[in-house]
Amino acid sequence: MAVAIATAAASGQFWSWRGHRVHYVQVGRPQGDRPPLLLIHGFGASTDHWRKNLAGLQGDFQVWALDLLGFGRSAKPDLTYSGQLWRDQIHGFIETHIQRPVVLVGNSLGGYASLCVAADHPAAVAGVILLNSAGPFTPEANSATPTTPLWRTAIAQAVQTFMLQPVPSWLLFQYVRQRRTIRKTLKQVYVDHSAITDQLIDDIRRPAEDPGAAQVFAAVFKSPRGETVDALLQRMAVPLYLIWGEGDPWMNARQRSAQFRRHYDRVQEAFLQAGHCPHDEVPHQVNPLIRDWVLSL
């Protein structure tokens, strides 16, 4: 059962980056030597997805949350979307608004973007917290992990080629943005279904009505493959904290944990009974974990 927690919405502001309108939220006040937190959402989400964490952490930290370009209330221009684009956006935001090293807190796609920032702009980052972070690892020649059969790879490539066509991608977008589809997907990736509220569905659906949202969705299938997570970790030099929702059907948390540990020494972890978005599903557990880890830096 979900635990009641403060979720007061913070008022957002806008910033122009490379001529594009970018939305962000800021709560709390600077707390001496404590680093500020910058929260980065996952694919299809927004600053709204951090509502419970903004409310829960603002008493101990200055907390910022940013809508990545293409998502939330930020602009949705016709661009090539990639980890490098969001890396530059996040770093530009830190330099412009926060002006001191931050602890990046990223979920899913936002976790991968956070790693890109920490790898290439180490002076801007005091630490990284990843919640079920996305991003590929380099396949290991002697790994016990089964390789993908060639026929599955061929099917995946055929599907990607098909989805590059305007009409199929548009039709799929119309389907995935329906309320019943959003609810069905959330039931797959949340262990505690009581955390799936009408407000959460509205928060996810609303940006899909914006001009350019369908083009951003289609751009996912055109995006170039980014750097592997292990390559990014080789360039990182800050503490890393991994928070895993073990009930995530989209990734094997224990397996990915082992991959991170093979490539990075400065890592701590926590495993929770939650799905792909533990920060929203079990914030009463995640907020104290974030607070204690950052205070220990």
C-alpha positions as CSV (number, residue, x, y, z in Angstrom):
1,M,0.0,0.0,0.0
2,A,1.3,3.5,-0.9
3,V,2.2,5.6,2.1
4,A,0.7,9.1,2.2
5,I,3.4,11.7,1.5
6,A,3.5,15.4,0.9
7,T,3.2,16.2,-2.8
8,A,2.7,19.9,-3.0
9,A,3.5,21.1,-6.5
10,A,6.3,23.6,-6.9
11,S,5.8,26.5,-9.3
12,G,8.0,26.2,-12.4
13,Q,10.1,28.7,-14.3
14,F,11.5,28.9,-17.9
15,W,14.9,29.3,-19.3
16,S,16.0,29.8,-22.9
17,W,18.7,27.3,-24.0
18,R,20.0,27.5,-27.6
19,G,16.8,29.3,-28.5
20,H,14.5,26.7,-26.9
21,R,12.2,27.2,-24.0
22,V,13.2,24.9,-21.0
23,H,11.1,24.3,-17.9
24,Y,12.5,23.8,-14.4
25,V,11.5,23.8,-10.8
26,Q,13.4,24.9,-7.7
27,V,12.6,24.4,-4.0
28,G,14.5,24.8,-0.8
29,R,17.4,27.1,0.1
30,P,21.1,26.6,-0.2
31,Q,22.3,24.6,2.9
32,G,25.9,25.7,3.6
33,D,28.3,23.1,2.3
34,R,25.6,20.6,1.3
35,P,25.5,20.2,-2.5
36,P,22.2,21.0,-4.2
37,L,20.3,18.2,-5.9
38,L,19.3,18.2,-9.6
39,L,16.6,15.7,-10.5
40,I,16.5,14.4,-14.1
41,H,13.4,12.5,-15.2
42,G,13.0,9.4,-17.5
43,F,11.6,9.0,-21.0
44,G,8.0,10.3,-21.2
45,A,8.1,11.8,-17.7
46,S,8.8,15.4,-16.5
47,T,9.5,17.4,-13.4
48,D,6.0,16.4,-12.2
49,H,7.3,12.9,-11.6
50,W,9.6,14.2,-8.9
51,R,6.7,15.9,-7.0
52,K,7.0,13.7,-3.9
53,N,10.8,14.0,-3.8
54,L,10.8,17.8,-4.2
55,A,8.4,18.0,-1.3
56,G,10.3,15.5,0.8
57,L,13.9,16.8,0.3
58,Q,13.4,20.6,0.2
59,G,13.9,20.9,4.0
60,D,17.4,19.5,3.8
61,F,18.7,20.6,0.4
62,Q,18.2,23.1,-2.3
63,V,16.6,21.0,-5.0
64,W,16.2,21.6,-8.7
65,A,14.3,19.5,-11.3
66,L,14.7,20.0,-15.0
67,D,12.5,19.0,-18.0
68,L,14.7,17.6,-20.7
69,L,14.3,19.1,-24.1
70,G,11.5,17.2,-25.8
71,F,9.7,16.4,-22.6
72,G,7.4,17.9,-20.0
73,R,6.8,21.6,-20.3
74,S,10.0,22.2,-22.2
75,A,10.0,22.8,-26.0
76,K,9.8,19.9,-28.4
77,P,11.8,21.0,-31.4
78,D,12.6,18.8,-34.4
79,L,16.1,17.7,-33.3
80,T,18.4,14.7,-33.1
81,Y,17.8,13.6,-29.5
82,S,20.7,11.9,-27.7
83,G,22.5,11.6,-24.4
84,Q,24.9,14.2,-25.7
85,L,22.1,16.8,-26.4
86,W,20.7,16.3,-22.8
87,R,24.3,16.3,-21.4
88,D,24.9,19.7,-22.9
89,Q,21.5,21.0,-21.7
90,I,22.0,19.8,-18.1
91,H,25.6,21.1,-17.9
92,G,24.4,24.5,-19.3
93,F,21.7,24.6,-16.7
94,I,24.2,23.9,-13.9
95,E,26.5,26.6,-15.1
96,T,23.7,29.2,-15.7
97,H,21.5,28.7,-12.7
98,I,23.1,26.6,-9.9
99,Q,26.7,27.7,-10.4
100,R,28.2,25.0,-8.1
101,P,28.7,21.3,-8.2
102,V,25.5,19.3,-7.8
103,V,24.4,15.8,-7.0
104,L,22.6,14.5,-10.1
105,V,19.6,12.2,-9.4
106,G,18.4,10.5,-12.5
107,N,15.8,7.9,-13.3
108,S,15.9,5.6,-16.4
109,L,16.9,7.8,-19.4
110,G,17.6,10.7,-16.9
111,G,20.2,8.4,-15.3
112,Y,22.0,7.8,-18.5
113,A,22.0,11.6,-19.2
114,S,23.4,12.2,-15.7
115,L,26.2,9.7,-16.4
116,C,27.0,11.6,-19.6
117,V,27.3,14.9,-17.6
118,A,29.4,13.3,-14.8
119,A,31.8,11.7,-17.4
120,D,32.4,14.8,-19.5
121,H,32.0,17.7,-17.0
122,P,33.3,16.3,-13.7
123,A,33.8,19.8,-12.2
124,A,30.1,20.3,-12.3
125,V,29.2,17.1,-10.4
126,A,29.7,16.2,-6.7
127,G,28.0,12.8,-7.0
128,V,25.5,10.8,-9.0
129,I,22.4,8.9,-7.8
130,L,20.8,6.5,-10.4
131,L,17.4,5.0,-10.0
132,N,17.0,2.1,-12.5
133,S,19.2,3.8,-14.9
134,A,19.0,3.1,-18.7
135,G,21.9,2.8,-21.0
136,P,23.7,-0.1,-22.8
137,F,26.9,-1.9,-21.6
138,T,29.5,-3.2,-24.0
139,P,28.7,-7.0,-24.5
140,E,31.3,-9.1,-22.8
141,A,32.9,-11.9,-24.8
142,N,33.0,-14.3,-21.8
143,S,29.9,-13.1,-20.1
144,A,27.5,-15.7,-18.7
145,T,24.7,-13.5,-20.0
146,P,23.0,-15.1,-23.0
147,T,23.5,-13.3,-26.3
148,T,20.5,-12.2,-28.3
149,P,19.7,-14.7,-31.1
150,L,20.4,-13.4,-34.6
151,W,16.7,-13.9,-35.5
152,R,15.6,-11.6,-32.7
153,T,18.2,-9.0,-33.7
154,A,16.9,-9.1,-37.2
155,I,13.3,-8.7,-36.1
156,A,14.2,-5.8,-33.9
157,Q,16.0,-4.1,-36.8
158,A,13.0,-4.7,-39.1
159,V,10.7,-3.2,-36.5
160,Q,12.9,-0.1,-36.1
161,T,13.0,0.4,-39.8
162,F,9.3,0.1,-40.0
163,M,8.8,2.6,-37.2
164,L,11.1,5.1,-38.9
165,Q,8.2,5.6,-41.4
166,P,6.0,8.7,-40.5
167,V,2.6,6.9,-40.5
168,P,3.4,3.9,-38.3
169,S,5.3,6.0,-35.7
170,W,2.3,8.5,-35.6
171,L,-0.2,5.7,-35.1
172,L,1.9,4.2,-32.3
173,F,2.1,7.6,-30.7
174,Q,-1.6,8.0,-30.8
175,Y,-2.0,4.6,-29.0
176,V,0.6,5.0,-26.3
177,R,-0.6,8.4,-25.2
178,Q,-4.2,7.2,-24.4
179,R,-5.0,7.2,-20.8
180,R,-5.8,3.4,-20.7
181,T,-2.5,2.6,-22.4
182,I,-0.6,4.8,-19.9
183,R,-2.4,3.1,-17.0
184,K,-1.7,-0.4,-18.5
185,T,2.0,0.4,-18.9
186,L,2.3,1.8,-15.3
187,K,0.7,-1.4,-14.0
188,Q,3.5,-3.3,-15.6
189,V,6.3,-1.2,-14.2
190,Y,4.9,-0.3,-10.7
191,V,4.8,-3.1,-8.1
192,D,2.3,-1.1,-5.9
193,H,-0.6,-0.2,-8.1
194,S,-2.1,2.1,-5.5
195,A,0.7,4.5,-6.4
196,I,-0.9,4.8,-9.9
197,T,-3.2,7.8,-9.5
198,D,-5.2,9.8,-11.9
199,Q,-2.8,12.7,-11.3
200,L,0.2,10.5,-12.3
201,I,-1.6,9.6,-15.5
202,D,-2.5,13.2,-16.2
203,D,1.1,14.3,-15.6
204,I,2.4,11.8,-18.2
205,R,-0.4,12.4,-20.7
206,R,-0.4,16.2,-20.7
207,P,2.9,16.8,-22.5
208,A,1.8,14.4,-25.2
209,E,-0.7,17.1,-26.3
210,D,2.1,19.6,-27.0
211,P,3.1,20.6,-30.5
212,G,6.0,18.5,-31.6
213,A,5.4,15.7,-29.1
214,A,4.7,13.1,-31.9
215,Q,8.0,14.1,-33.6
216,V,9.9,13.7,-30.4
217,F,8.4,10.2,-30.0
218,A,9.4,9.3,-33.6
219,A,12.9,10.6,-33.0
220,V,13.6,7.9,-30.5
221,F,13.8,5.4,-33.3
222,K,16.2,7.6,-35.2
223,S,18.5,8.5,-32.4
224,P,22.1,7.4,-32.8
225,R,23.4,4.9,-30.3
226,G,25.2,6.7,-27.5
227,E,28.3,5.8,-25.6
228,T,28.1,2.7,-23.5
229,V,27.7,3.0,-19.7
230,D,31.1,1.3,-19.1
231,A,32.8,3.9,-21.4
232,L,31.2,6.7,-19.4
233,L,32.1,5.1,-16.1
234,Q,35.8,5.0,-17.2
235,R,35.8,8.8,-17.3
236,M,33.9,9.3,-14.0
237,A,35.6,10.2,-10.7
238,V,32.7,10.9,-8.3
239,P,30.8,8.8,-5.8
240,L,28.0,6.8,-7.3
241,Y,24.8,5.5,-5.5
242,L,22.5,3.0,-7.2
243,I,18.9,2.7,-6.1
244,W,17.2,-0.3,-7.7
245,G,13.5,-1.2,-7.9
246,E,13.9,-5.0,-8.1
247,G,10.4,-5.5,-9.5
248,D,11.3,-3.6,-12.7
249,P,10.2,-5.8,-15.7
250,W,12.3,-3.7,-18.1
251,M,15.6,-4.5,-16.6
252,N,17.3,-7.1,-14.4
253,A,18.4,-5.0,-11.4
254,R,20.8,-7.6,-10.0
255,Q,22.4,-8.2,-13.3
256,R,22.8,-4.5,-14.1
257,S,24.2,-4.0,-10.5
258,A,26.9,-6.5,-11.3
259,Q,27.7,-4.8,-14.5
260,F,28.1,-1.4,-12.7
261,R,30.3,-3.0,-10.1
262,R,32.6,-4.6,-12.6
263,H,33.3,-1.2,-14.1
264,Y,33.3,1.2,-11.1
265,D,34.7,1.0,-7.6
266,R,33.1,4.0,-5.9
267,V,29.6,2.7,-5.8
268,Q,27.0,2.0,-3.1
269,E,23.6,0.4,-3.6
270,A,20.2,-0.2,-2.2
271,F,17.5,-2.6,-3.5
272,L,13.8,-1.9,-2.9
273,Q,10.6,-3.7,-3.5
274,A,9.5,-1.4,-6.3
275,G,9.4,-1.2,-10.1
276,H,11.0,1.1,-12.7
277,C,10.3,4.4,-10.9
278,P,11.1,3.8,-7.2
279,H,11.3,7.5,-6.4
280,D,7.6,7.9,-7.2
281,E,6.4,4.5,-6.1
282,V,8.1,4.4,-2.7
283,P,9.3,8.0,-2.0
284,H,9.1,7.3,1.8
285,Q,12.0,4.9,1.3
286,V,13.9,6.7,-1.5
287,N,13.9,10.2,0.1
288,P,15.7,9.1,3.3
289,L,18.2,7.0,1.2
290,I,19.0,10.1,-0.9
291,R,19.3,12.3,2.2
292,D,21.6,10.0,4.1
293,W,23.9,9.3,1.2
294,V,24.3,12.9,0.2
295,L,25.0,13.9,3.8
296,S,27.7,11.2,4.0
297,L,29.6,12.7,1.1
